[in-house]
């Protein structure tokens, strides 16, 4: 789950989520895009040009460690 303080107005919360996720994974913001859920609390994101160690980054982010 990603929580942000931006209001859900004019896509500001969605953009904040995408920025936060990119930062947490050590990616450029342009590598993280919304796949679906623009007006939903549940979002699906797509990672573009995923680095080879993306699985390790996810594991570390989720507390599973590499």
PDB file of N, H, CA, C and O in Angstrom:
ATOM      1  N   UNK A   1       0.843  -1.171   0.000  1.00  0.00           N
ATOM      2  CA  UNK A   1       0.000   0.000   0.000  1.00  0.00           C
ATOM      3  C   UNK A   1       0.892   1.239   0.000  1.00  0.00           C
ATOM      4  O   UNK A   1       1.916   1.288   0.682  1.00  0.00           O
ATOM      5  N   UNK A   2       0.490   2.214  -0.762  1.00  0.00           N
ATOM      6  H   UNK A   2      -0.341   2.174  -1.317  1.00  0.00           H
ATOM      7  CA  UNK A   2       1.174   3.506  -0.800  1.00  0.00           C
ATOM      8  C   UNK A   2       0.164   4.553  -0.352  1.00  0.00           C
ATOM      9  O   UNK A   2      -0.936   4.635  -0.898  1.00  0.00           O
ATOM     10  N   UNK A   3       0.534   5.343   0.629  1.00  0.00           N
ATOM     11  H   UNK A   3       1.427   5.277   1.072  1.00  0.00           H
ATOM     12  CA  UNK A   3      -0.335   6.416   1.105  1.00  0.00           C
ATOM     13  C   UNK A   3       0.363   7.745   0.872  1.00  0.00           C
ATOM     14  O   UNK A   3       1.561   7.884   1.120  1.00  0.00           O
ATOM     15  N   UNK A   4      -0.392   8.713   0.397  1.00  0.00           N
ATOM     16  H   UNK A   4      -1.365   8.601   0.195  1.00  0.00           H
ATOM     17  CA  UNK A   4       0.147  10.054   0.150  1.00  0.00           C
ATOM     18  C   UNK A   4      -0.773  11.093   0.773  1.00  0.00           C
ATOM     19  O   UNK A   4      -1.924  10.802   1.095  1.00  0.00           O
ATOM     20  N   UNK A   5      -0.265  12.290   0.938  1.00  0.00           N
ATOM     21  H   UNK A   5       0.671  12.526   0.677  1.00  0.00           H
ATOM     22  CA  UNK A   5      -1.064  13.358   1.543  1.00  0.00           C
ATOM     23  C   UNK A   5      -1.737  14.258   0.521  1.00  0.00           C
ATOM     24  O   UNK A   5      -2.579  15.083   0.879  1.00  0.00           O
ATOM     25  N   UNK A   6      -1.378  14.110  -0.742  1.00  0.00           N
ATOM     26  H   UNK A   6      -0.694  13.440  -1.033  1.00  0.00           H
ATOM     27  CA  UNK A   6      -1.995  14.935  -1.791  1.00  0.00           C
ATOM     28  C   UNK A   6      -3.484  14.609  -1.896  1.00  0.00           C
ATOM     29  O   UNK A   6      -3.875  13.452  -1.741  1.00  0.00           O
ATOM     30  N   UNK A   7      -4.307  15.603  -2.154  1.00  0.00           N
ATOM     31  H   UNK A   7      -3.990  16.543  -2.280  1.00  0.00           H
ATOM     32  CA  UNK A   7      -5.737  15.348  -2.307  1.00  0.00           C
ATOM     33  C   UNK A   7      -6.037  14.632  -3.632  1.00  0.00           C
ATOM     34  O   UNK A   7      -5.311  14.775  -4.616  1.00  0.00           O
ATOM     35  N   UNK A   8      -7.100  13.881  -3.625  1.00  0.00           N
ATOM     36  H   UNK A   8      -7.690  13.765  -2.826  1.00  0.00           H
ATOM     37  CA  UNK A   8      -7.519  13.168  -4.836  1.00  0.00           C
ATOM     38  C   UNK A   8      -8.287  14.115  -5.752  1.00  0.00           C
ATOM     39  O   UNK A   8      -9.466  13.905  -6.040  1.00  0.00           O
ATOM     40  N   UNK A   9      -7.603  15.152  -6.200  1.00  0.00           N
ATOM     41  H   UNK A   9      -6.646  15.323  -5.966  1.00  0.00           H
ATOM     42  CA  UNK A   9      -8.190  16.182  -7.048  1.00  0.00           C
ATOM     43  C   UNK A   9      -7.285  16.381  -8.257  1.00  0.00           C
ATOM     44  O   UNK A   9      -6.079  16.581  -8.113  1.00  0.00           O
ATOM     45  N   UNK A  10      -7.864  16.327  -9.428  1.00  0.00           N
ATOM     46  H   UNK A  10      -8.844  16.164  -9.545  1.00  0.00           H
ATOM     47  CA  UNK A  10      -7.130  16.574 -10.673  1.00  0.00           C
ATOM     48  C   UNK A  10      -5.900  15.682 -10.836  1.00  0.00           C
ATOM     49  O   UNK A  10      -4.898  16.105 -11.412  1.00  0.00           O
ATOM     50  N   UNK A  11      -5.974  14.457 -10.334  1.00  0.00           N
ATOM     51  H   UNK A  11      -6.788  14.114  -9.866  1.00  0.00           H
ATOM     52  CA  UNK A  11      -4.885  13.503 -10.505  1.00  0.00           C
ATOM     53  C   UNK A  11      -3.676  13.740  -9.615  1.00  0.00           C
ATOM     54  O   UNK A  11      -2.644  13.092  -9.789  1.00  0.00           O
ATOM     55  N   UNK A  12      -3.791  14.664  -8.659  1.00  0.00           N
ATOM     56  H   UNK A  12      -4.630  15.190  -8.518  1.00  0.00           H
ATOM     57  CA  UNK A  12      -2.639  14.986  -7.812  1.00  0.00           C
ATOM     58  C   UNK A  12      -2.222  13.820  -6.926  1.00  0.00           C
ATOM     59  O   UNK A  12      -1.029  13.578  -6.746  1.00  0.00           O
ATOM     60  N   UNK A  13      -3.185  13.097  -6.372  1.00  0.00           N
ATOM     61  H   UNK A  13      -4.155  13.293  -6.518  1.00  0.00           H
ATOM     62  CA  UNK A  13      -2.846  11.948  -5.522  1.00  0.00           C
ATOM     63  C   UNK A  13      -2.203  10.847  -6.350  1.00  0.00           C
ATOM     64  O   UNK A  13      -1.232  10.227  -5.915  1.00  0.00           O
ATOM     65  N   UNK A  14      -2.733  10.602  -7.530  1.00  0.00           N
ATOM     66  H   UNK A  14      -3.522  11.105  -7.883  1.00  0.00           H
ATOM     67  CA  UNK A  14      -2.160   9.574  -8.406  1.00  0.00           C
ATOM     68  C   UNK A  14      -0.719   9.917  -8.768  1.00  0.00           C
ATOM     69  O   UNK A  14       0.156   9.052  -8.723  1.00  0.00           O
ATOM     70  N   UNK A  15      -0.474  11.159  -9.123  1.00  0.00           N
ATOM     71  H   UNK A  15      -1.185  11.861  -9.160  1.00  0.00           H
ATOM     72  CA  UNK A  15       0.887  11.578  -9.460  1.00  0.00           C
ATOM     73  C   UNK A  15       1.813  11.424  -8.261  1.00  0.00           C
ATOM     74  O   UNK A  15       2.961  11.005  -8.408  1.00  0.00           O
ATOM     75  N   UNK A  16       1.320  11.758  -7.084  1.00  0.00           N
ATOM     76  H   UNK A  16       0.387  12.098  -6.964  1.00  0.00           H
ATOM     77  CA  UNK A  16       2.131  11.618  -5.872  1.00  0.00           C
ATOM     78  C   UNK A  16       2.475  10.157  -5.608  1.00  0.00           C
ATOM     79  O   UNK A  16       3.590   9.846  -5.190  1.00  0.00           O
ATOM     80  N   UNK A  17       1.528   9.268  -5.849  1.00  0.00           N
ATOM     81  H   UNK A  17       0.622   9.521  -6.189  1.00  0.00           H
ATOM     82  CA  UNK A  17       1.779   7.826  -5.677  1.00  0.00           C
ATOM     83  C   UNK A  17       2.855   7.361  -6.659  1.00  0.00           C
ATOM     84  O   UNK A  17       3.770   6.633  -6.275  1.00  0.00           O
ATOM     85  N   UNK A  18       2.751   7.769  -7.900  1.00  0.00           N
ATOM     86  H   UNK A  18       2.008   8.360  -8.212  1.00  0.00           H
ATOM     87  CA  UNK A  18       3.725   7.353  -8.906  1.00  0.00           C
ATOM     88  C   UNK A  18       5.116   7.881  -8.577  1.00  0.00           C
ATOM     89  O   UNK A  18       6.103   7.162  -8.736  1.00  0.00           O
ATOM     90  N   UNK A  19       5.205   9.120  -8.121  1.00  0.00           N
ATOM     91  H   UNK A  19       4.403   9.703  -7.992  1.00  0.00           H
ATOM     92  CA  UNK A  19       6.495   9.688  -7.711  1.00  0.00           C
ATOM     93  C   UNK A  19       7.068   8.940  -6.513  1.00  0.00           C
ATOM     94  O   UNK A  19       8.257   8.620  -6.486  1.00  0.00           O
ATOM     95  N   UNK A  20       6.224   8.662  -5.524  1.00  0.00           N
ATOM     96  H   UNK A  20       5.258   8.922  -5.546  1.00  0.00           H
ATOM     97  CA  UNK A  20       6.682   7.964  -4.313  1.00  0.00           C
ATOM     98  C   UNK A  20       7.164   6.557  -4.642  1.00  0.00           C
ATOM     99  O   UNK A  20       8.185   6.111  -4.119  1.00  0.00           O
ATOM    100  N   UNK A  21       6.442   5.867  -5.497  1.00  0.00           N
ATOM    101  H   UNK A  21       5.613   6.230  -5.922  1.00  0.00           H
ATOM    102  CA  UNK A  21       6.828   4.512  -5.869  1.00  0.00           C
ATOM    103  C   UNK A  21       8.145   4.518  -6.644  1.00  0.00           C
ATOM    104  O   UNK A  21       9.016   3.684  -6.395  1.00  0.00           O
ATOM    105  N   UNK A  22       8.290   5.442  -7.570  1.00  0.00           N
ATOM    106  H   UNK A  22       7.583   6.119  -7.773  1.00  0.00           H
ATOM    107  CA  UNK A  22       9.537   5.548  -8.327  1.00  0.00           C
ATOM    108  C   UNK A  22      10.706   5.816  -7.390  1.00  0.00           C
ATOM    109  O   UNK A  22      11.759   5.190  -7.514  1.00  0.00           O
ATOM    110  N   UNK A  23      10.530   6.733  -6.462  1.00  0.00           N
ATOM    111  H   UNK A  23       9.675   7.241  -6.361  1.00  0.00           H
ATOM    112  CA  UNK A  23      11.600   7.057  -5.517  1.00  0.00           C
ATOM    113  C   UNK A  23      11.938   5.847  -4.653  1.00  0.00           C
ATOM    114  O   UNK A  23      13.113   5.539  -4.453  1.00  0.00           O
ATOM    115  N   UNK A  24      10.932   5.165  -4.144  1.00  0.00           N
ATOM    116  H   UNK A  24       9.977   5.415  -4.306  1.00  0.00           H
ATOM    117  CA  UNK A  24      11.153   4.008  -3.275  1.00  0.00           C
ATOM    118  C   UNK A  24      11.897   2.892  -3.996  1.00  0.00           C
ATOM    119  O   UNK A  24      12.672   2.158  -3.384  1.00  0.00           O
ATOM    120  N   UNK A  25      11.658   2.765  -5.304  1.00  0.00           N
ATOM    121  H   UNK A  25      11.028   3.361  -5.801  1.00  0.00           H
ATOM    122  CA  UNK A  25      12.317   1.714  -6.085  1.00  0.00           C
ATOM    123  C   UNK A  25      13.620   2.187  -6.722  1.00  0.00           C
ATOM    124  O   UNK A  25      14.317   1.407  -7.372  1.00  0.00           O
ATOM    125  N   UNK A  26      13.947   3.458  -6.535  1.00  0.00           N
ATOM    126  H   UNK A  26      13.382   4.091  -6.007  1.00  0.00           H
ATOM    127  CA  UNK A  26      15.175   3.989  -7.117  1.00  0.00           C
ATOM    128  C   UNK A  26      15.104   4.112  -8.623  1.00  0.00           C
ATOM    129  O   UNK A  26      16.094   3.892  -9.321  1.00  0.00           O
ATOM    130  N   UNK A  27      13.924   4.467  -9.124  1.00  0.00           N
ATOM    131  H   UNK A  27      13.120   4.646  -8.556  1.00  0.00           H
ATOM    132  CA  UNK A  27      13.704   4.605 -10.563  1.00  0.00           C
ATOM    133  C   UNK A  27      13.409   6.052 -10.911  1.00  0.00           C
ATOM    134  O   UNK A  27      13.024   6.843 -10.050  1.00  0.00           O
ATOM    135  N   UNK A  28      13.592   6.394 -12.180  1.00  0.00           N
ATOM    136  H   UNK A  28      13.905   5.751 -12.880  1.00  0.00           H
ATOM    137  CA  UNK A  28      13.151   7.702 -12.666  1.00  0.00           C
ATOM    138  C   UNK A  28      11.628   7.699 -12.692  1.00  0.00           C
ATOM    139  O   UNK A  28      11.011   6.660 -12.927  1.00  0.00           O
ATOM    140  N   UNK A  29      11.031   8.835 -12.457  1.00  0.00           N
ATOM    141  H   UNK A  29      11.532   9.679 -12.266  1.00  0.00           H
ATOM    142  CA  UNK A  29       9.564   8.931 -12.453  1.00  0.00           C
ATOM    143  C   UNK A  29       8.994   8.463 -13.784  1.00  0.00           C
ATOM    144  O   UNK A  29       7.919   7.864 -13.811  1.00  0.00           O
ATOM    145  N   UNK A  30       9.684   8.720 -14.881  1.00  0.00           N
ATOM    146  H   UNK A  30      10.557   9.206 -14.859  1.00  0.00           H
ATOM    147  CA  UNK A  30       9.206   8.328 -16.201  1.00  0.00           C
ATOM    148  C   UNK A  30       9.146   6.826 -16.415  1.00  0.00           C
ATOM    149  O   UNK A  30       8.545   6.365 -17.386  1.00  0.00           O
ATOM    150  N   UNK A  31       9.756   6.058 -15.529  1.00  0.00           N
ATOM    151  H   UNK A  31      10.244   6.432 -14.741  1.00  0.00           H
ATOM    152  CA  UNK A  31       9.736   4.592 -15.645  1.00  0.00           C
ATOM    153  C   UNK A  31       8.526   3.967 -14.964  1.00  0.00           C
ATOM    154  O   UNK A  31       8.294   2.764 -15.084  1.00  0.00           O
ATOM    155  N   UNK A  32       7.754   4.785 -14.249  1.00  0.00           N
ATOM    156  H   UNK A  32       7.942   5.762 -14.151  1.00  0.00           H
ATOM    157  CA  UNK A  32       6.585   4.280 -13.534  1.00  0.00           C
ATOM    158  C   UNK A  32       5.352   4.961 -14.111  1.00  0.00           C
ATOM    159  O   UNK A  32       5.228   6.185 -14.064  1.00  0.00           O
ATOM    160  N   UNK A  33       4.436   4.154 -14.659  1.00  0.00           N
ATOM    161  H   UNK A  33       4.536   3.160 -14.696  1.00  0.00           H
ATOM    162  CA  UNK A  33       3.233   4.749 -15.234  1.00  0.00           C
ATOM    163  C   UNK A  33       1.994   4.034 -14.740  1.00  0.00           C
ATOM    164  O   UNK A  33       2.046   2.867 -14.353  1.00  0.00           O
ATOM    165  N   UNK A  34       0.902   4.732 -14.757  1.00  0.00           N
ATOM    166  H   UNK A  34       0.860   5.681 -15.072  1.00  0.00           H
ATOM    167  CA  UNK A  34      -0.369   4.172 -14.343  1.00  0.00           C
ATOM    168  C   UNK A  34      -0.918   3.297 -15.459  1.00  0.00           C
ATOM    169  O   UNK A  34      -1.087   3.757 -16.588  1.00  0.00           O
ATOM    170  N   UNK A  35      -1.196   2.037 -15.144  1.00  0.00           N
ATOM    171  H   UNK A  35      -1.059   1.663 -14.226  1.00  0.00           H
ATOM    172  CA  UNK A  35      -1.769   1.126 -16.134  1.00  0.00           C
ATOM    173  C   UNK A  35      -3.297   1.158 -16.055  1.00  0.00           C
ATOM    174  O   UNK A  35      -3.975   1.099 -17.080  1.00  0.00           O
ATOM    175  N   UNK A  36      -3.831   1.249 -14.847  1.00  0.00           N
ATOM    176  H   UNK A  36      -3.279   1.297 -14.014  1.00  0.00           H
ATOM    177  CA  UNK A  36      -5.280   1.364 -14.672  1.00  0.00           C
ATOM    178  C   UNK A  36      -5.586   1.881 -13.275  1.00  0.00           C
ATOM    179  O   UNK A  36      -4.749   1.818 -12.375  1.00  0.00           O
ATOM    180  N   UNK A  37      -6.792   2.389 -13.113  1.00  0.00           N
ATOM    181  H   UNK A  37      -7.472   2.441 -13.845  1.00  0.00           H
ATOM    182  CA  UNK A  37      -7.233   2.860 -11.810  1.00  0.00           C
ATOM    183  C   UNK A  37      -7.147   4.352 -11.616  1.00  0.00           C
ATOM    184  O   UNK A  37      -7.016   4.818 -10.484  1.00  0.00           O
ATOM    185  N   UNK A  38      -7.216   5.115 -12.689  1.00  0.00           N
ATOM    186  H   UNK A  38      -7.322   4.737 -13.609  1.00  0.00           H
ATOM    187  CA  UNK A  38      -7.094   6.577 -12.600  1.00  0.00           C
ATOM    188  C   UNK A  38      -8.042   7.163 -11.562  1.00  0.00           C
ATOM    189  O   UNK A  38      -7.634   8.032 -10.791  1.00  0.00           O
ATOM    190  N   UNK A  39      -9.279   6.719 -11.519  1.00  0.00           N
ATOM    191  H   UNK A  39      -9.610   6.013 -12.146  1.00  0.00           H
ATOM    192  CA  UNK A  39     -10.250   7.302 -10.585  1.00  0.00           C
ATOM    193  C   UNK A  39     -10.604   6.337  -9.455  1.00  0.00           C
ATOM    194  O   UNK A  39     -11.622   6.512  -8.785  1.00  0.00           O
ATOM    195  N   UNK A  40      -9.777   5.334  -9.244  1.00  0.00           N
ATOM    196  H   UNK A  40      -8.950   5.192  -9.788  1.00  0.00           H
ATOM    197  CA  UNK A  40     -10.013   4.344  -8.201  1.00  0.00           C
ATOM    198  C   UNK A  40      -8.962   4.458  -7.109  1.00  0.00           C
ATOM    199  O   UNK A  40      -7.860   4.951  -7.351  1.00  0.00           O
ATOM    200  N   UNK A  41      -9.297   4.007  -5.917  1.00  0.00           N
ATOM    201  H   UNK A  41     -10.192   3.607  -5.720  1.00  0.00           H
ATOM    202  CA  UNK A  41      -8.297   3.959  -4.847  1.00  0.00           C
ATOM    203  C   UNK A  41      -7.276   2.861  -5.123  1.00  0.00           C
ATOM    204  O   UNK A  41      -6.153   2.913  -4.620  1.00  0.00           O
ATOM    205  N   UNK A  42      -7.662   1.869  -5.917  1.00  0.00           N
ATOM    206  H   UNK A  42      -8.574   1.827  -6.326  1.00  0.00           H
ATOM    207  CA  UNK A  42      -6.762   0.776  -6.278  1.00  0.00           C
ATOM    208  C   UNK A  42      -6.131   1.092  -7.625  1.00  0.00           C
ATOM    209  O   UNK A  42      -6.832   1.278  -8.619  1.00  0.00           O
ATOM    210  N   UNK A  43      -4.814   1.150  -7.653  1.00  0.00           N
ATOM    211  H   UNK A  43      -4.245   0.999  -6.846  1.00  0.00           H
ATOM    212  CA  UNK A  43      -4.075   1.485  -8.869  1.00  0.00           C
ATOM    213  C   UNK A  43      -3.267   0.282  -9.330  1.00  0.00           C
ATOM    214  O   UNK A  43      -2.831  -0.533  -8.517  1.00  0.00           O
ATOM    215  N   UNK A  44      -3.074   0.178 -10.619  1.00  0.00           N
ATOM    216  H   UNK A  44      -3.428   0.840 -11.280  1.00  0.00           H
ATOM    217  CA  UNK A  44      -2.162  -0.805 -11.204  1.00  0.00           C
ATOM    218  C   UNK A  44      -1.117  -0.003 -11.957  1.00  0.00           C
ATOM    219  O   UNK A  44      -1.448   0.827 -12.803  1.00  0.00           O
ATOM    220  N   UNK A  45       0.150  -0.257 -11.642  1.00  0.00           N
ATOM    221  H   UNK A  45       0.419  -0.932 -10.954  1.00  0.00           H
ATOM    222  CA  UNK A  45       1.221   0.489 -12.293  1.00  0.00           C
ATOM    223  C   UNK A  45       2.037  -0.425 -13.194  1.00  0.00           C
ATOM    224  O   UNK A  45       2.051  -1.645 -13.027  1.00  0.00           O
ATOM    225  N   UNK A  46       2.698   0.179 -14.129  1.00  0.00           N
ATOM    226  H   UNK A  46       2.687   1.169 -14.265  1.00  0.00           H
ATOM    227  CA  UNK A  46       3.582  -0.520 -15.066  1.00  0.00           C
ATOM    228  C   UNK A  46       4.971   0.086 -14.901  1.00  0.00           C
ATOM    229  O   UNK A  46       5.132   1.305 -14.847  1.00  0.00           O
ATOM    230  N   UNK A  47       5.971  -0.792 -14.822  1.00  0.00           N
ATOM    231  H   UNK A  47       5.840  -1.782 -14.865  1.00  0.00           H
ATOM    232  CA  UNK A  47       7.353  -0.347 -14.740  1.00  0.00           C
ATOM    233  C   UNK A  47       7.969  -0.491 -16.129  1.00  0.00           C
ATOM    234  O   UNK A  47       8.009  -1.588 -16.687  1.00  0.00           O
ATOM    235  N   UNK A  48       8.443   0.610 -16.679  1.00  0.00           N
ATOM    236  H   UNK A  48       8.410   1.501 -16.226  1.00  0.00           H
ATOM    237  CA  UNK A  48       9.062   0.618 -17.998  1.00  0.00           C
ATOM    238  C   UNK A  48      10.576   0.516 -17.850  1.00  0.00           C
ATOM    239  O   UNK A  48      11.147   1.051 -16.900  1.00  0.00           O
ATOM    240  N   UNK A  49      11.218  -0.163 -18.777  1.00  0.00           N
ATOM    241  H   UNK A  49      10.754  -0.599 -19.548  1.00  0.00           H
ATOM    242  CA  UNK A  49      12.673  -0.311 -18.744  1.00  0.00           C
ATOM    243  C   UNK A  49      13.138  -0.794 -17.373  1.00  0.00           C
ATOM    244  O   UNK A  49      14.046  -0.222 -16.768  1.00  0.00           O
ATOM    245  N   UNK A  50      12.499  -1.852 -16.902  1.00  0.00           N
ATOM    246  H   UNK A  50      11.762  -2.317 -17.393  1.00  0.00           H
ATOM    247  CA  UNK A  50      12.794  -2.371 -15.565  1.00  0.00           C
ATOM    248  C   UNK A  50      14.251  -2.816 -15.453  1.00  0.00           C
ATOM    249  O   UNK A  50      14.763  -3.501 -16.339  1.00  0.00           O
ATOM    250  N   UNK A  51      14.916  -2.428 -14.369  1.00  0.00           N
ATOM    251  H   UNK A  51      14.500  -1.872 -13.650  1.00  0.00           H
ATOM    252  CA  UNK A  51      16.295  -2.866 -14.170  1.00  0.00           C
ATOM    253  C   UNK A  51      16.328  -4.361 -13.843  1.00  0.00           C
ATOM    254  O   UNK A  51      15.335  -4.934 -13.395  1.00  0.00           O
ATOM    255  N   UNK A  52      17.460  -4.965 -14.069  1.00  0.00           N
ATOM    256  H   UNK A  52      18.267  -4.499 -14.433  1.00  0.00           H
ATOM    257  CA  UNK A  52      17.601  -6.408 -13.844  1.00  0.00           C
ATOM    258  C   UNK A  52      17.345  -6.790 -12.395  1.00  0.00           C
ATOM    259  O   UNK A  52      16.919  -7.912 -12.118  1.00  0.00           O
ATOM    260  N   UNK A  53      17.598  -5.877 -11.469  1.00  0.00           N
ATOM    261  H   UNK A  53      17.944  -4.966 -11.694  1.00  0.00           H
ATOM    262  CA  UNK A  53      17.430  -6.195 -10.054  1.00  0.00           C
ATOM    263  C   UNK A  53      16.092  -5.708  -9.475  1.00  0.00           C
ATOM    264  O   UNK A  53      15.969  -5.520  -8.265  1.00  0.00           O
ATOM    265  N   UNK A  54      15.108  -5.507 -10.333  1.00  0.00           N
ATOM    266  H   UNK A  54      15.208  -5.659 -11.317  1.00  0.00           H
ATOM    267  CA  UNK A  54      13.823  -4.997  -9.858  1.00  0.00           C
ATOM    268  C   UNK A  54      13.196  -5.924  -8.814  1.00  0.00           C
ATOM    269  O   UNK A  54      12.634  -5.439  -7.832  1.00  0.00           O
ATOM    270  N   UNK A  55      13.277  -7.231  -8.999  1.00  0.00           N
ATOM    271  H   UNK A  55      13.733  -7.625  -9.797  1.00  0.00           H
ATOM    272  CA  UNK A  55      12.715  -8.161  -8.012  1.00  0.00           C
ATOM    273  C   UNK A  55      13.362  -7.959  -6.648  1.00  0.00           C
ATOM    274  O   UNK A  55      12.678  -7.991  -5.624  1.00  0.00           O
ATOM    275  N   UNK A  56      14.670  -7.753  -6.628  1.00  0.00           N
ATOM    276  H   UNK A  56      15.225  -7.727  -7.460  1.00  0.00           H
ATOM    277  CA  UNK A  56      15.374  -7.510  -5.366  1.00  0.00           C
ATOM    278  C   UNK A  56      14.920  -6.199  -4.736  1.00  0.00           C
ATOM    279  O   UNK A  56      14.751  -6.114  -3.519  1.00  0.00           O
ATOM    280  N   UNK A  57      14.724  -5.182  -5.564  1.00  0.00           N
ATOM    281  H   UNK A  57      14.861  -5.252  -6.553  1.00  0.00           H
ATOM    282  CA  UNK A  57      14.260  -3.885  -5.053  1.00  0.00           C
ATOM    283  C   UNK A  57      12.875  -4.022  -4.432  1.00  0.00           C
ATOM    284  O   UNK A  57      12.616  -3.472  -3.362  1.00  0.00           O
ATOM    285  N   UNK A  58      11.981  -4.758  -5.105  1.00  0.00           N
ATOM    286  H   UNK A  58      12.191  -5.205  -5.974  1.00  0.00           H
ATOM    287  CA  UNK A  58      10.629  -4.993  -4.564  1.00  0.00           C
ATOM    288  C   UNK A  58      10.730  -5.722  -3.237  1.00  0.00           C
ATOM    289  O   UNK A  58      10.077  -5.344  -2.265  1.00  0.00           O
ATOM    290  N   UNK A  59      11.548  -6.766  -3.195  1.00  0.00           N
ATOM    291  H   UNK A  59      12.079  -7.073  -3.985  1.00  0.00           H
ATOM    292  CA  UNK A  59      11.691  -7.559  -1.974  1.00  0.00           C
ATOM    293  C   UNK A  59      12.187  -6.693  -0.822  1.00  0.00           C
ATOM    294  O   UNK A  59      11.680  -6.790   0.295  1.00  0.00           O
ATOM    295  N   UNK A  60      13.178  -5.850  -1.094  1.00  0.00           N
ATOM    296  H   UNK A  60      13.590  -5.772  -2.002  1.00  0.00           H
ATOM    297  CA  UNK A  60      13.703  -4.972  -0.046  1.00  0.00           C
ATOM    298  C   UNK A  60      12.651  -3.978   0.404  1.00  0.00           C
ATOM    299  O   UNK A  60      12.508  -3.716   1.598  1.00  0.00           O
ATOM    300  N   UNK A  61      11.921  -3.430  -0.541  1.00  0.00           N
ATOM    301  H   UNK A  61      12.038  -3.643  -1.511  1.00  0.00           H
ATOM    302  CA  UNK A  61      10.874  -2.468  -0.223  1.00  0.00           C
ATOM    303  C   UNK A  61       9.785  -3.098   0.641  1.00  0.00           C
ATOM    304  O   UNK A  61       9.247  -2.452   1.541  1.00  0.00           O
ATOM    305  N   UNK A  62       9.467  -4.350   0.367  1.00  0.00           N
ATOM    306  H   UNK A  62       9.903  -4.875  -0.364  1.00  0.00           H
ATOM    307  CA  UNK A  62       8.420  -5.050   1.116  1.00  0.00           C
ATOM    308  C   UNK A  62       8.935  -5.682   2.396  1.00  0.00           C
ATOM    309  O   UNK A  62       8.178  -6.321   3.126  1.00  0.00           O
ATOM    310  N   UNK A  63      10.234  -5.505   2.671  1.00  0.00           N
ATOM    311  H   UNK A  63      10.849  -4.986   2.078  1.00  0.00           H
ATOM    312  CA  UNK A  63      10.793  -5.998   3.908  1.00  0.00           C
ATOM    313  C   UNK A  63      11.272  -7.444   3.863  1.00  0.00           C
ATOM    314  O   UNK A  63      11.628  -8.016   4.894  1.00  0.00           O
ATOM    315  N   UNK A  64      11.281  -8.035   2.671  1.00  0.00           N
ATOM    316  H   UNK A  64      10.991  -7.570   1.834  1.00  0.00           H
ATOM    317  CA  UNK A  64      11.730  -9.421   2.537  1.00  0.00           C
ATOM    318  C   UNK A  64      13.235  -9.497   2.368  1.00  0.00           C
ATOM    319  O   UNK A  64      13.829 -10.554   2.579  1.00  0.00           O
ATOM    320  N   UNK A  65      13.863  -8.385   1.988  1.00  0.00           N
ATOM    321  H   UNK A  65      13.380  -7.526   1.817  1.00  0.00           H
ATOM    322  CA  UNK A  65      15.313  -8.356   1.781  1.00  0.00           C
ATOM    323  C   UNK A  65      15.732  -9.206   0.609  1.00  0.00           C
ATOM    324  O   UNK A  65      15.034 -10.155   0.251  1.00  0.00           O
ATOM    325  N   UNK A  66      16.874  -8.879  -0.005  1.00  0.00           N
ATOM    326  H   UNK A  66      17.440  -8.108   0.286  1.00  0.00           H
ATOM    327  CA  UNK A  66      17.337  -9.650  -1.168  1.00  0.00           C
ATOM    328  C   UNK A  66      17.927 -10.978  -0.757  1.00  0.00           C
ATOM    329  O   UNK A  66      18.364 -11.750  -1.611  1.00  0.00           O
TER     330      UNK A  66
END
